[in-house]
């Protein structure tokens, strides 16, 4: 007997569905309670499917809602459905997949894929064969409904469909889908391509077996009149470019011609999919060869796509010039992620290299359109192509640029400024001759009457900051800085944001060049404090922190401190311990404390205490959560990480002055817990702090060494690069304080360090820190470490040759010299590498120079004049000269 609804029950369910469409919150709460009651009855779900599939007298939104409530029930407790209910629902779905209403068909499709993703593809063996059979139906609704359901299943379960668990249904499905590429209905053609597209990236075997048919079928649809079909064809070709470029190469010329057309498609969604093609192609080795002949067509198309559309301008409130008094809505503020401290060394040739964590936030600036759109995609494509073609791009661009940059229509002028910024990285060399003219023009654009022109000019100028700083300061740096500071105080929030970000980039490039203007800069930044709404305040903290990093101890002047600290401390006092705005403020204060050094002393006590409290609170909450996860929430450990990093900044900035603060707190106990936290970023920051405290106030650290060393040893695991890096650095600092007392701990760490320095593909920063620490261990305990000298001497020498002369390098090289004294045989095989490393010193201290002199001359005497001549013949000319000049060998 088929299940039949009870009239009274049905009325109850319908009333519930009606109520749940009410906007009133009290009604909504009642609906939730009623739902929970009804879910106690197993056949409640039968009523829901009945309303969806059979109750044609009801309006479609109510029927669809019934299906969506059922979908949520399936998600939450399908495993508790009695088999009769589950079977009834499955049967009803398949029998009604061809409902005349598109909304009901789509709802049934969602329900089917939800059931099948609950592990039901295995236990519902008739589902796929039945849906595939229904595709053959002459009834359009049945065919479309089945395809809609199949497309959702392919999206949700693509891996399972290509596995042995189901006896590889794709072998039947893919050829079946390909037949429908020629169907007379565009909706069905579109479903068919979308289904196959799900299997390109995973290189499903069934698709690879039919790859040529697939590509031919795509080409046949090239001129399709339906935009959804064109979009799916473009998407397929973009994915195939990454997965099966070998199959596309023979047709590349015509594919490029097709994509040039599609990138100008009147439907922006199609144009966007097509524009992705250029981004993907730029990453392929064949890009240059394939595109060279087409640049003349492609460049104008991309440039044209970089204009704001009318809709963009409406969404960006392009006609609103002043909005600084309008508070930000909270959902506009993106969550910020704190990047934990990583200890790095200074390199020859200027600044710290941060090559390994490249900043990704250098992108174009319309954040509120954070949705990817044609403008952003075109700009990104131009950027990557500029990096591929370099100067060869300019003949196609420069004639266009002139017309854009001076155009009377602001929308076109704005796109020209964006073009100029997009090519900055790739075409820098070729642009240099034009910059003396262009930069003043861009600086002038900072005063444009349209806010969107002012904001893009900020971004583009920041992309040329490196060149600006390389010129005499009065030429461009001073006028640029003056205008950017005015823009920081613009009446438009988007311009404030763009100016603040651009200024932070300028600070990084200019460093101490900014010192003469500090008073003026600080006045502006502090004034902005009183003016900014929430979102831009967070960016302002970053600009202040970057300023402190860039000018360092030059900030430590009473006049500057009196300007900067009061507003920062006022904010600090205003924020609660739970407020995430503390993250950027703590990061900013960390930079300021490091720069001000003793100038930060008057502010350090409350800042120190609060950081310790934040760590303590987070650890306590983590403890409660681990014991009773159902009673307590998991803590946000970012609070603890940021606090540890600020404590590092204090220790680094205040040095010995931090002693009394540490003495009066339980920081060492807390650190012991943080070093064993499950979260790598917490450990990473703990080891950085341990190293900084070791340098600043070792007497407080020393009693804990016996407990800390084994933990440091277990964290020498290069799986977690930054944790390993900071642990390695901390061991080196401890070693310099412990001296001979380090001896009992050498065995805990030495083998891991030697293993790391010999690992292929180890990041440069980690190699350098490992080499320094091995050298320092050898300095305090030469006997123990020298025994394994041959195992590390070569990578040790090559990783330290590019480091600037500094204390860390000095102590490490003294260690190597002492180990060579203990075990001279250990260096013989690789002596040329040692010579090269010695030659990398610009001016070593006198006693270190003497150590080098003795080793070099000792080796020369040992092997004899003739052998030395033969040996030194292998030296590159520069090395020969330096050793002769500095050491007379």
C-alpha positions in Angstrom: 0.0 0.0 0.0 1.5 3.4 -1.0 1.8 5.9 1.8 -1.0 8.5 1.9 -1.0 11.7 3.9 -3.4 12.3 6.7 -5.5 15.5 5.9 -5.0 17.0 9.4 -1.3 16.3 9.3 -1.1 17.9 5.8 -2.8 21.1 7.0 -0.3 21.4 9.9 2.6 21.1 7.5 1.2 23.6 5.1 0.5 26.1 7.9 4.2 25.6 9.0 5.4 26.3 5.4 3.2 29.5 5.3 4.5 30.7 8.6 8.1 30.2 7.7 7.7 32.7 4.9 6.8 35.4 7.4 9.5 38.1 8.1 8.5 38.4 11.8 11.3 37.0 14.1 8.9 35.7 16.8 7.0 33.7 14.1 10.4 32.4 12.8 11.3 31.2 16.3 7.9 29.4 16.7 8.6 27.8 13.3 12.0 26.5 14.4 10.4 24.9 17.6 7.6 23.4 15.6 10.1 21.9 13.1 11.9 20.3 16.0 8.7 18.7 17.3 7.6 17.5 13.9 11.0 15.9 13.3 10.2 13.5 16.1 7.7 11.9 13.7 9.4 9.7 11.1 6.8 10.3 8.4 7.1 14.1 8.7 9.6 13.8 5.8 7.0 11.9 3.7 4.7 15.0 4.1 7.5 17.2 2.9 8.2 15.2 -0.2 4.5 14.9 -0.9 4.0 18.7 -0.9 7.0 19.1 -3.1 6.2 16.5 -5.7 2.4 15.8 -5.6 0.5 18.8 -4.1 0.1 20.6 -7.4 -2.6 22.8 -5.9 -0.1 24.7 -3.8 2.0 27.6 -5.2 5.5 26.8 -6.4 7.5 28.7 -3.8 5.7 26.8 -1.0 6.3 23.5 -2.7 10.0 24.3 -3.2 10.4 25.4 0.4 9.0 22.1 1.5 11.7 20.4 -0.5 14.4 22.7 0.9 13.4 21.9 4.5 13.5 18.2 3.6 17.0 18.8 2.2 18.1 20.2 5.5 16.6 17.2 7.3 18.5 14.9 5.0 21.7 16.8 5.7 21.2 16.7 9.4 19.8 13.2 10.1 19.3 11.1 7.0 20.9 8.1 8.8 17.9 8.1 11.2 15.3 7.9 8.4 13.4 4.5 8.5 14.1 2.6 5.2 10.5 2.9 4.1 10.7 6.7 4.4 14.0 6.9 2.6 12.8 4.6 -0.2 9.6 6.7 -0.6 11.6 9.9 -0.9 14.0 8.4 -3.5 11.1 7.0 -5.6 9.2 10.2 -5.5 12.3 12.2 -6.6 12.9 10.0 -9.6 9.3 9.9 -10.6 8.9 13.7 -10.6 12.3 14.9 -11.9 10.3 16.0 -15.0 7.9 18.4 -13.2 6.7 21.1 -15.6 8.0 23.8 -13.2 11.8 24.7 -13.5 11.8 25.7 -9.8 10.4 22.3 -8.7 12.8 20.4 -11.0 15.8 22.3 -9.6 14.6 21.6 -6.0 14.2 17.9 -6.7 17.7 17.9 -8.2 19.2 19.5 -5.1 17.4 16.9 -2.9 18.8 14.1 -5.1 22.4 15.3 -4.9 22.1 15.9 -1.1 20.9 12.3 -0.6 23.6 10.9 -2.9 26.3 12.9 -1.1 25.3 11.2 2.2 27.1 8.1 1.0 24.1 7.0 -0.9 25.6 6.7 -4.4 26.7 3.2 -3.4 23.4 2.2 -1.8 21.2 3.8 -4.5 22.5 1.8 -7.5 19.6 2.6 -9.7 20.0 6.4 -9.5 22.7 7.0 -12.1 21.3 4.5 -14.7 17.8 5.9 -14.3 18.9 9.5 -14.6 20.9 8.6 -17.7 18.0 6.7 -19.2 15.7 9.7 -18.5 18.0 11.8 -20.6 16.6 10.0 -23.7 13.0 11.1 -22.9 11.2 13.0 -25.6 9.7 15.1 -22.9 11.9 18.2 -22.6 11.1 18.7 -18.8 12.2 15.2 -18.0 15.4 15.5 -19.9 16.3 18.9 -18.5 15.4 17.9 -14.9 17.5 14.7 -15.1 20.4 16.7 -16.5 20.1 19.3 -13.8 20.3 16.6 -11.2 23.3 14.9 -12.9 25.1 18.2 -13.1 24.7 18.7 -9.4 25.9 15.1 -8.7 28.9 15.6 -11.0 29.8 18.8 -9.1 29.4 17.3 -5.6 30.7 13.8 -6.2 33.2 14.0 -9.1 35.9 11.9 -7.3 33.6 9.1 -6.3 32.2 8.9 -9.8 35.7 8.2 -11.1 36.5 5.5 -8.5 36.2 1.7 -8.4 33.7 2.0 -5.6 30.9 2.5 -8.1 32.3 0.3 -10.9 33.4 3.4 -12.9 30.0 4.8 -14.2 31.9 7.5 -16.1 32.8 5.1 -18.8 29.1 5.2 -19.7 28.2 8.7 -18.6 30.9 10.7 -20.5 30.2 9.3 -24.0 26.5 9.8 -23.1 27.0 13.4 -22.2 29.0 14.1 -25.3 26.1 13.0 -27.5 24.0 15.8 -26.0 26.4 18.6 -27.1 24.4 18.6 -30.3 20.9 18.7 -28.6 18.5 21.3 -30.0 17.9 22.9 -26.6 20.6 25.4 -25.4 19.8 24.6 -21.8 20.5 20.9 -22.4 23.7 21.6 -24.4 24.9 23.8 -21.5 24.2 21.1 -18.9 26.0 18.5 -21.0 29.2 20.6 -21.2 29.0 21.6 -17.5 28.8 17.9 -16.6 31.9 16.9 -18.6 33.8 20.0 -17.4 33.7 18.6 -13.8 36.1 15.9 -14.8 38.8 17.9 -16.7 41.0 19.0 -13.8 41.0 15.5 -12.2 42.0 14.0 -15.6 39.3 11.4 -15.3 40.3 8.4 -17.4 37.0 8.1 -19.1 37.3 11.7 -20.3 41.0 11.2 -21.4 39.8 8.2 -23.5 37.4 10.5 -25.3 39.4 13.7 -25.2 39.6 14.2 -29.0 35.8 13.8 -29.4 35.3 16.2 -26.5 37.6 18.9 -28.1 35.9 18.4 -31.6 32.5 18.8 -30.0 33.6 22.0 -28.2 34.9 23.4 -31.5 31.5 22.6 -33.1 29.8 24.8 -30.5 32.2 27.7 -31.0 29.5 29.9 -32.6 26.6 28.9 -30.3 24.0 31.6 -30.0 23.4 30.8 -26.3 25.6 32.7 -23.8 25.6 30.0 -21.1 26.8 27.5 -23.7 29.6 29.9 -24.9 30.6 30.4 -21.2 30.9 26.6 -20.6 32.9 26.2 -23.9 35.3 28.9 -22.7 35.6 27.4 -19.3 36.4 24.0 -20.8 39.1 25.4 -23.1 40.7 27.2 -20.1 40.9 24.0 -18.1 42.2 22.0 -21.0 45.0 24.5 -21.4 46.3 23.4 -18.0 45.5 19.7 -18.2 45.8 18.7 -21.9 47.7 21.5 -23.7 49.2 18.8 -25.9 45.8 18.3 -27.5 45.2 22.0 -28.0 48.5 22.9 -29.5 47.7 21.8 -33.1 44.6 24.0 -33.0 46.2 26.9 -31.0 45.9 29.5 -33.7 42.1 29.1 -34.1 41.6 28.7 -30.4 43.3 32.1 -29.8 41.2 33.7 -32.5 38.1 32.3 -30.9 39.1 33.5 -27.4 39.9 37.0 -28.8 36.3 37.2 -30.0 34.9 35.8 -26.8 36.9 38.2 -24.6 34.8 40.9 -26.3 31.5 39.0 -25.8 28.5 41.2 -25.2 27.7 39.0 -22.2 30.2 39.9 -19.4 30.1 36.4 -17.9 31.3 34.9 -21.2 33.9 37.6 -21.6 35.2 36.9 -18.1 35.6 33.1 -18.7 37.4 33.8 -21.9 39.7 36.4 -20.3 40.9 33.7 -17.9 42.3 32.0 -20.9 45.1 34.7 -21.2 45.9 34.4 -17.5 46.3 30.6 -17.8 48.2 30.7 -21.1 50.7 33.1 -19.6 51.8 30.4 -17.2 52.5 27.9 -20.0 56.0 27.6 -21.5 54.5 27.9 -25.0 52.9 31.3 -24.2 55.5 33.5 -25.9 55.6 31.5 -29.1 51.8 31.0 -29.3 50.9 34.7 -28.6 53.6 36.7 -30.2 51.7 37.2 -33.5 48.4 38.0 -31.7 49.5 40.7 -29.3 48.5 43.4 -31.7 44.9 42.2 -31.4 45.0 41.1 -27.8 46.4 44.1 -26.1 43.7 46.6 -27.1 41.0 44.1 -26.1 42.5 43.6 -22.6 43.0 47.4 -22.2 39.4 47.9 -23.2 38.2 45.4 -20.6 40.0 47.4 -17.9 37.4 50.2 -17.9 34.9 50.3 -15.1 31.5 49.1 -16.3 28.4 51.3 -15.6 27.3 48.8 -13.0 30.7 48.9 -11.3 30.5 52.7 -11.0 27.0 52.4 -9.4 28.2 49.8 -6.9 31.3 51.7 -6.1 29.3 54.9 -5.5 31.5 56.5 -8.1 29.5 59.7 -8.0 29.8 60.0 -4.2 32.9 62.1 -3.6 32.8 62.6 0.2 31.8 59.8 2.5 34.4 60.0 5.3 31.7 60.7 7.9 29.7 57.6 7.0 30.5 54.7 9.4 31.6 51.4 7.9 29.3 48.5 7.9 31.0 45.6 9.7 30.6 43.1 6.8 32.9 45.4 4.6 35.8 44.7 6.9 37.8 41.7 5.7 39.2 39.4 8.4 42.9 40.1 8.9 45.4 37.3 9.3 48.4 37.9 11.5 51.7 36.7 10.0 53.8 35.2 12.8 57.3 36.4 13.3 60.1 34.7 11.3 63.7 35.4 12.2 65.7 36.3 9.0 69.3 37.5 8.4 70.5 40.5 6.5 72.0 39.9 3.0 74.6 41.4 0.9 73.2 43.9 -1.6 70.9 45.8 0.7 67.7 44.9 2.5 66.4 41.8 4.1 65.2 39.4 1.5 61.7 38.2 2.1 61.6 36.1 -1.0 59.8 33.2 0.5 56.6 34.7 1.7 55.7 37.0 -1.1 53.0 39.5 -0.3 49.9 38.7 -2.3 48.0 41.9 -1.4 49.6 43.9 -4.1 46.5 43.6 -6.3 44.3 46.2 -7.9 42.3 48.2 -5.5 38.5 47.9 -5.8 37.9 45.8 -2.7 34.2 46.3 -2.5 33.9 44.5 -5.9 35.9 41.7 -4.4 34.0 39.5 -6.8 36.3 38.7 -9.7 35.2 40.7 -12.7 36.3 41.5 -16.2 38.2 44.6 -15.2 40.3 42.7 -12.6 40.8 39.7 -14.9 42.0 41.9 -17.8 44.4 43.8 -15.5 45.8 40.5 -14.0 46.2 39.1 -17.6 48.0 42.3 -18.7 50.2 42.0 -15.6 51.3 38.4 -16.2 51.8 39.0 -20.0 54.0 42.0 -19.2 56.1 39.6 -17.1 56.3 37.2 -20.0 56.9 39.6 -22.9 58.7 42.4 -21.0 59.6 45.3 -23.3 58.1 43.6 -26.4 54.7 44.6 -25.1 55.3 48.3 -25.2 55.1 49.0 -29.0 51.5 47.7 -28.8 50.7 49.6 -25.6 52.4 53.0 -25.7 50.3 54.4 -28.6 47.2 53.4 -26.7 48.4 54.7 -23.4 48.9 58.3 -24.6 45.3 58.5 -25.7 44.0 57.0 -22.4 46.0 58.9 -19.9 45.0 62.3 -21.2 41.4 61.5 -22.1 38.7 64.0 -21.1 36.3 61.1 -20.0 37.4 60.2 -16.4 36.4 56.5 -16.9 38.8 56.1 -19.8 41.6 58.1 -18.1 41.1 55.9 -15.0 41.6 52.7 -17.0 44.8 54.2 -18.5 46.2 54.7 -15.1 45.3 51.1 -14.2 47.1 49.9 -17.3 50.2 51.8 -16.4 50.1 50.2 -12.9 49.5 46.7 -14.3 52.6 46.7 -16.5 54.9 48.3 -13.9 56.5 45.0 -12.8 57.0 43.4 -16.2 57.9 46.5 -18.3 59.8 48.5 -15.8 63.0 48.7 -17.8 61.2 49.8 -21.0 59.1 52.4 -19.1 62.1 54.1 -17.5 62.6 56.7 -20.3 59.0 57.8 -20.0 58.8 58.0 -16.2 60.2 61.5 -15.8 57.2 62.7 -17.7 54.6 60.2 -16.5 55.2 60.4 -12.7 54.5 64.2 -12.5 51.3 63.5 -14.6 50.2 60.8 -12.2 51.0 63.0 -9.2 48.7 65.5 -10.7 46.0 62.8 -11.1 46.2 62.5 -7.3 44.2 65.8 -7.2 41.7 64.8 -9.8 38.1 65.7 -9.0 36.9 62.1 -9.3 37.7 59.9 -6.3 38.1 56.7 -8.4 40.8 58.5 -10.4 42.6 59.7 -7.2 42.5 56.2 -5.7 43.9 54.4 -8.8 46.6 57.0 -9.1 47.7 56.1 -5.6 48.0 52.4 -6.5 49.8 53.0 -9.8 52.3 55.4 -8.2 53.0 52.8 -5.5 54.0 50.3 -8.3 56.7 52.7 -9.4 57.9 53.6 -5.9 61.2 51.8 -6.4 62.1 54.0 -9.4 60.9 57.2 -7.6 63.2 56.5 -4.7 66.2 55.8 -7.0 66.0 59.4 -8.3 67.2 62.5 -6.4 64.7 63.1 -3.6 63.6 66.6 -4.8 62.8 65.3 -8.3 59.8 63.0 -7.5 60.0 61.6 -3.9 59.2 64.9 -2.2 56.3 65.9 -4.5 54.9 62.4 -4.4 55.1 62.2 -0.6 53.5 65.6 -0.2 50.5 64.7 -2.4 50.1 61.2 -1.0 50.0 62.6 2.6 47.2 65.0 1.4 45.3 61.9 0.0 45.7 60.1 3.3 43.4 63.0 4.6 41.1 62.8 1.5 37.4 63.2 2.1 36.7 59.9 0.4 37.2 56.6 2.2 38.4 54.6 -0.8 41.0 57.2 -1.6 42.2 57.2 2.1 42.6 53.5 1.9 44.5 53.5 -1.4 46.7 56.3 -0.2 47.5 54.6 3.1 48.5 51.4 1.3 50.5 53.2 -1.3 52.3 55.2 1.4 53.2 51.9 3.2 54.8 50.7 0.0 56.6 54.0 -0.4 57.9 53.7 3.2 59.3 50.2 2.5 61.2 51.5 -0.6 62.4 54.8 0.8 63.5 53.7 4.3 65.7 56.3 5.9 65.2 58.7 2.9 62.0 59.6 4.9 63.9 60.8 8.0 64.0 64.5 7.0 60.2 64.5 6.6 59.3 62.5 9.7 57.6 65.4 11.6 55.4 66.2 8.6 54.6 62.5 8.1 53.7 61.9 11.7 51.4 65.0 11.8 49.4 63.6 8.9 49.2 60.0 10.2 48.2 61.2 13.7 45.6 63.6 12.2 44.1 60.7 10.3 43.6 58.8 13.6 40.9 61.3 14.6 39.3 61.2 11.1 39.2 57.6 10.0 36.3 55.2 10.1 36.8 51.6 11.3 38.1 49.9 8.2 40.7 52.5 7.3 41.9 52.7 10.8 43.2 49.2 10.5 45.2 50.1 7.4 46.5 53.2 9.2 48.1 51.0 11.9 49.9 49.2 9.1 51.3 52.4 7.6 52.5 53.5 11.1 54.1 50.1 11.8 55.8 50.1 8.4 57.1 53.6 9.0 58.7 52.4 12.3 60.3 49.4 10.5 61.6 51.7 7.7 63.2 54.5 9.8 64.1 52.5 12.8 65.9 54.3 15.7 65.5 57.7 13.9 62.0 57.6 15.3 63.4 57.7 18.9 63.2 61.5 19.3 61.1 63.1 22.1 59.2 65.3 19.6 58.2 62.3 17.5 57.3 60.1 20.5 55.1 62.8 21.9 53.2 63.0 18.6 52.8 59.3 18.0 52.3 57.5 21.3 49.3 59.3 22.8 46.8 58.4 20.1 48.2 54.8 19.9 47.9 54.3 23.7 44.5 55.9 23.7 43.3 53.2 21.2 45.1 50.6 23.2 43.1 51.5 26.3 39.9 51.7 24.4 40.0 48.2 23.0 38.7 45.2 25.0 40.8 42.0 25.3 38.3 40.2 23.0 38.5 42.8 20.2 40.1 41.6 17.0 41.2 45.2 16.2 43.9 44.5 18.8 45.8 42.4 16.1 46.8 45.2 13.8 47.4 47.5 16.8 49.6 45.0 18.5 51.6 44.4 15.3 51.9 48.2 14.9 53.1 48.6 18.5 55.6 45.8 18.1 57.3 47.7 15.2 57.1 50.9 17.1 58.7 49.4 20.3 61.5 47.8 18.3 62.2 51.2 16.6 61.9 53.4 19.7 64.1 51.1 21.9 64.5 52.9 25.2 62.1 55.6 24.0 59.3 53.1 24.5 60.2 52.6 28.2 57.4 54.9 29.6 54.8 52.9 27.8 56.1 49.4 28.3 54.7 48.2 31.6 50.9 48.3 30.7 51.7 46.9 27.2 53.8 44.1 28.6 51.2 43.2 31.3 48.4 43.1 28.8 50.3 40.8 26.4 51.0 38.4 29.3 47.3 38.4 30.2 46.2 37.7 26.6 48.5 34.7 26.5 47.3 33.5 29.8 43.6 33.9 29.0 44.0 32.1 25.7 45.9 29.2 27.3 43.3 28.9 30.0 40.5 28.8 27.4 42.3 26.2 25.3 42.6 24.1 28.4 38.9 24.3 29.3 38.0 23.6 25.7 40.2 20.5 25.6 38.6 19.1 28.8 35.0 20.0 28.0 34.6 20.8 24.3 30.8 20.7 24.6 30.8 23.3 27.4 33.4 25.8 26.1 34.3 27.5 22.8 37.7 26.9 21.2 39.8 30.1 21.7 41.0 32.3 18.9 44.8 31.6 19.2 45.6 34.6 17.1 45.3 36.7 20.2 48.1 34.7 21.8 50.3 34.7 18.7 50.1 38.5 18.3 50.8 39.0 22.0 53.9 36.8 21.9 55.1 38.7 18.8 54.7 42.0 20.6 56.5 40.7 23.6 59.3 39.8 21.2 59.3 43.3 19.9 59.5 44.7 23.4 62.4 42.3 24.3 64.2 43.3 21.1 63.6 47.0 21.5 64.1 47.4 25.3 66.9 44.8 25.6 68.1 44.7 29.3 65.3 47.0 30.4 62.8 44.2 30.0 64.5 42.4 32.9 62.3 43.8 35.7 59.1 43.1 33.7 60.1 39.5 33.1 61.1 39.1 36.8 57.6 40.2 38.0 55.6 37.9 35.6 55.1 34.2 35.0 56.1 34.5 31.3 58.6 31.6 31.4 55.9 29.2 32.6 53.5 30.4 29.9 56.2 30.1 27.3 56.8 26.5 28.3 53.1 25.8 27.5 53.1 27.8 24.3 56.2 26.0 23.0 54.2 22.7 23.2 51.0 24.1 21.6 49.4 22.0 18.8 49.2 25.0 16.5 52.5 25.6 14.6 52.1 29.4 14.5 52.0 29.5 18.3 55.2 27.5 18.5 56.8 29.6 15.9 56.1 32.8 17.8 57.1 31.2 21.1 60.6 30.3 19.8 61.1 33.8 18.4 60.3 35.2 21.9 62.5 32.6 23.6 65.4 33.8 21.4 64.7 37.5 22.1 64.4 36.9 25.9 67.7 34.9 25.7 69.4 37.9 24.3 67.7 40.4 26.6 67.7 38.8 30.0 69.3 35.3 30.0 69.4 34.9 33.8 65.6 34.4 33.7 65.8 31.9 30.9 68.7 29.8 32.2 66.8 27.9 35.0 64.4 26.6 32.3 67.0 25.4 29.8 66.9 21.8 30.9 63.2 21.7 30.3 63.2 23.8 27.1 66.0 22.1 25.1 64.2 18.8 24.5 61.2 20.7 23.2 63.5 22.7 20.8 65.1 19.5 19.6 61.7 17.9 18.7 60.8 21.1 16.8 63.7 20.8 14.4 61.3 19.4 11.9 61.5 21.0 8.4 57.9 20.0 7.7 57.1 23.2 9.5 59.6 25.6 7.9 59.0 28.6 10.1 58.7 26.7 13.4 61.9 24.9 12.6 63.6 28.2 11.5 62.8 30.0 14.8 63.7 27.0 17.0 67.0 26.8 15.2 67.7 30.5 15.7 66.7 30.2 19.4 69.2 27.3 20.0 71.9 29.4 18.5 71.2 32.4 20.8 71.0 30.1 23.9 74.3 28.5 22.9 76.0 31.9 22.9 74.8 32.5 26.5 75.5 29.0 27.9 79.0 28.6 26.6 80.6 25.3 27.7 77.5 24.4 29.7 75.8 23.7 26.4 77.7 20.4 26.2 75.0 18.1 27.6 72.4 19.4 25.0 74.5 19.1 21.8 73.3 15.5 21.2 69.7 16.6 21.3 70.0 18.9 18.3 73.2 18.3 16.3 72.0 15.4 14.1 68.8 17.2 13.1 70.7 20.4 12.2 73.2 18.5 10.0 70.3 16.7 8.3 68.5 19.9 7.6 71.5 21.7 6.1 71.9 18.8 3.7 68.3 18.6 2.6 67.5 19.5 -1.0 65.1 22.3 -1.6 65.4 23.8 1.9 64.4 27.5 1.9 67.4 29.9 2.1 66.4 31.5 5.4 66.3 28.1 7.1 69.6 27.0 5.6 71.3 30.3 6.8 69.9 30.0 10.4 70.9 26.3 10.5 74.5 27.1 9.4 74.8 30.0 12.0 73.5 27.7 14.8 75.9 24.8 13.8 78.7 27.3 13.8 77.8 28.6 17.2 77.5 25.1 18.7 81.0 24.5 17.4 82.2 27.7 18.9 81.1 26.7 22.5 81.7 22.9 22.1 84.3 22.4 19.3 85.2 18.9 20.3 81.6 17.5 20.0 80.7 19.2 16.8 84.0 19.0 14.9 83.6 15.2 14.7 80.9 15.6 12.1 82.6 18.5 10.2 82.9 16.7 6.9 79.1 16.0 6.9 78.2 19.7 6.8 81.2 21.9 5.8 80.2 22.3 2.1 76.6 23.3 2.5 77.6 25.4 5.5 80.0 27.4 3.4 77.7 27.9 0.5 74.8 29.0 2.6 76.7 31.7 4.5 78.7 33.3 1.7 75.9 35.8 0.9 75.2 37.0 4.4 76.3 40.5 5.4 79.1 40.9 8.0 77.4 40.8 11.4 77.5 39.4 14.9 75.8 36.2 14.0 78.1 35.5 11.1 81.1 36.4 13.2 80.3 33.9 16.0 79.5 31.2 13.4 82.8 31.6 11.6 84.8 31.6 14.8 83.1 28.3 15.5 84.1 26.9 12.1 87.7 28.0 12.6 87.8 26.3 16.1 86.4 23.1 14.7 89.0 23.1 11.8 91.6 23.5 14.5 90.3 20.3 16.3 89.7 18.3 13.1 91.7 19.8 10.1 91.2 16.6 8.1 87.4 17.3 8.1 87.7 20.2 5.8 90.3 19.0 3.3 87.9 17.6 0.7 85.9 20.9 0.6 88.6 23.4 1.2 87.8 25.5 -1.9 84.3 26.2 -0.4 85.9 27.4 2.8 88.2 29.7 0.9 85.2 31.1 -0.9 83.2 31.7 2.3 86.2 33.4 3.9 86.5 35.7 0.9 82.8 36.8 1.4 83.9 38.8 4.4 84.2 42.5 3.8 86.0 43.5 7.0 86.2 40.8 9.7 87.4 41.8 13.2 91.2 41.6 13.5 91.3 38.4 15.6 88.9 36.6 13.2 91.0 37.7 10.2 94.1 36.2 12.0 92.2 32.9 12.5 91.5 32.9 8.7 95.1 33.8 7.9 96.4 30.9 10.0 94.1 28.3 8.5 94.8 29.4 4.9 98.6 29.5 5.4 98.6 26.3 7.4 96.8 24.5 4.6 99.2 26.0 2.0 102.3 24.9 4.0 100.7 21.4 4.6 100.3 20.7 0.9 103.4 22.5 -0.4 103.9 25.3 -2.9 103.4 23.2 -6.0 100.2 21.6 -4.9 98.8 24.9 -3.7 99.5 26.4 -7.1 97.5 23.6 -8.8 94.8 23.9 -6.2 94.4 27.7 -6.5 94.2 27.4 -10.3 90.6 26.2 -9.8 89.7 29.5 -8.1 87.5 32.0 -10.0 89.6 35.1 -10.8 87.8 37.3 -8.2 88.3 34.8 -5.4 92.0 34.6 -6.3 92.4 38.3 -6.1 90.6 38.7 -2.8 92.5 36.0 -1.1 95.8 37.4 -2.4 94.9 40.9 -1.3 93.5 40.1 2.1 95.5 37.1 3.2 98.5 37.0 1.0 97.9 33.5 -0.4 
